[in-house]
């Protein structure tokens, strides 16, 4: 809480401001980040985070990590199509 002193020497208690909403999750960016950081373990890390969210009752977070896990597997482990260079 924030206490503000006004000019007439009265203290006014202001309720805390709501937190700003974070940017929406970009599934591709999150998947690429996991791939860069964890390499072949990227799916394991995403699955562990999915389980952590599920265990704590965060259904939205669990759903998002499931999407990130699927996308990381698609990007990292799928067969390449076409020329690489």
Contact map, one row per residue, 1 for C-alpha under 8 A:
1110000000001111000000000000000000000000000000000000000000000000000000000000000000000
1111000000001111000000000000000000000000000000000000000000000000000000000000000000000
1111100000111100000000000000000000000000000000000000000000000000000000000000000000000
0111110000111100000000000000000000000000000000000000000000000000000000000000000000000
0011111011110000000000000000000000000000000000000000000000000000000000000000000000000
0001111111110000000000000000000000000000000000000000000000000000000000000000000000000
0000111111000000000000000000000000000000000000000000000000000000000000000000000000000
0000011111000000000000000000000000000000000000000000000000000000000000000000000000000
0000111111100000000000000000000000000000000000000000000000000000000000000000000000000
0000111111110000000000000000000000000000000000000000000000000000000000000000000000000
0011110011111000000000000000000000000000000000000000000000000000000000000000000000000
0011110001111100000000000000000000000000000000000000000000000000000000000000000000000
1111000000111110000000000000000000000000000000000000000000000000000000000000000000000
1111000000011111000000000000000000000000000000000000000000000000000000000000000000000
1100000000001111100000000000000000000000000000000000000000000000000000000000000000000
1100000000000111110000000000000000000000000000000000000000000000000000000000000000000
0000000000000011111000000000000000000000000000000000000000000000000000000000000000000
0000000000000001111100000000000000000000000000000000000000000000000000000000000000000
0000000000000000111110000000000000000000000000000000000000000000000000000000000000000
0000000000000000011111000000000000000000000000000000000000000000000000000000000000000
0000000000000000001111100000000000000000000000000000000000000000000000000000000000000
0000000000000000000111110000000000000000000000000000000000000000000000000000000000000
0000000000000000000011111000000000000000000000000000000000000000000000000000000000000
0000000000000000000001111100000000000000000000000000000000000000000000000000000000000
0000000000000000000000111110010000000000000000000000000000000001000000000000000000000
0000000000000000000000011111110000000000000000000000000000000000000000000000000000000
0000000000000000000000001111111000000000000000000000000000000001001100100000000000000
0000000000000000000000000111111100000000000000000000000000000000000100110000000000000
0000000000000000000000000111111110000000000000000000000000000000000000000000000000000
0000000000000000000000001111111111000000000000000000000000000000000100000000000000000
0000000000000000000000000011111111100000000000000000000000000000000110110010000000000
0000000000000000000000000001111111110000000000000000000000000000000000010010000000000
0000000000000000000000000000111111111000000000000000000000000000000000000000000000000
0000000000000000000000000000011111111110010011000000000000000000000000010000000000000
0000000000000000000000000000001111111111110000000000000000000000000000010001000000000
0000000000000000000000000000000111111110000000000000000000000000000000000000000000000
0000000000000000000000000000000011111110010000000000000000000000000000000000000000000
0000000000000000000000000000000001111111110010000000000000000000000000000000000000000
0000000000000000000000000000000001111111110000000000000000000000000000000000000000000
0000000000000000000000000000000000100111111000000000000000000000000000000001000000000
0000000000000000000000000000000000100111111110000000000000000000000000000000000000000
0000000000000000000000000000000001101111111111000000000000000000000010011000000000000
0000000000000000000000000000000000000001111111100000000000000000000011011000000000000
0000000000000000000000000000000000000000111111110000000000000000000000000000000000000
0000000000000000000000000000000001000100111111111000000000000000000000000000000000000
0000000000000000000000000000000001000000011111111100000000000000110110000000000000000
0000000000000000000000000000000000000000001111111110000000000000110010000000000000000
0000000000000000000000000000000000000000000111111111000000000000000000000000000000000
0000000000000000000000000000000000000000000011111111100000000100100000000000000000000
0000000000000000000000000000000000000000000001111111110000001110110000000000000000000
0000000000000000000000000000000000000000000000111111111000000100000000000000000000000
0000000000000000000000000000000000000000000000011111111100000100000000000000000000000
0000000000000000000000000000000000000000000000001111111111101100000000000000000000000
0000000000000000000000000000000000000000000000000111111111101100000000000000000000000
0000000000000000000000000000000000000000000000000011111111000000000000000000000000000
0000000000000000000000000000000000000000000000000001111111000000000000000000000000000
0000000000000000000000000000000000000000000000000000111111100000000000000000000000000
0000000000000000000000000000000000000000000000000000111111111100000000000000000000000
0000000000000000000000000000000000000000000000000000110011111110000000000000000000000
0000000000000000000000000000000000000000000000000000000001111111000000000000000000000
0000000000000000000000000000000000000000000000000100110001111111100000000000000000000
0000000000000000000000000000000000000000000000001111110001111111110000000000000000000
0000000000000000000000000000000000000000000000000100000000111111111000000000000000000
0000000000000000000000001010000000000000000000000000000000011111111100000000000000000
0000000000000000000000000000000000000000000001101100000000001111111110000000000000000
0000000000000000000000000000000000000000000001100100000000000111111111000000000000000
0000000000000000000000000010000000000000000000000000000000000011111111100000000000000
0000000000000000000000000011011000000000000001000000000000000001111111110000000000000
0000000000000000000000000000001000000000011001100000000000000000111111111000000000000
0000000000000000000000000000000000000000001000000000000000000000011111111100000000000
0000000000000000000000000011001000000000000000000000000000000000001111111110000000000
0000000000000000000000000001001101100000011000000000000000000000000111111111100000000
0000000000000000000000000000000000000000011000000000000000000000000011111111110000000
0000000000000000000000000000000000000000000000000000000000000000000001111111110000000
0000000000000000000000000000001100000000000000000000000000000000000000111111110000000
0000000000000000000000000000000000100001000000000000000000000000000000011111110000000
0000000000000000000000000000000000000000000000000000000000000000000000011111111000000
0000000000000000000000000000000000000000000000000000000000000000000000001111111100000
0000000000000000000000000000000000000000000000000000000000000000000000000000111110000
0000000000000000000000000000000000000000000000000000000000000000000000000000011111010
0000000000000000000000000000000000000000000000000000000000000000000000000000001111100
0000000000000000000000000000000000000000000000000000000000000000000000000000000111110
0000000000000000000000000000000000000000000000000000000000000000000000000000000011111
0000000000000000000000000000000000000000000000000000000000000000000000000000000101111
0000000000000000000000000000000000000000000000000000000000000000000000000000000000111
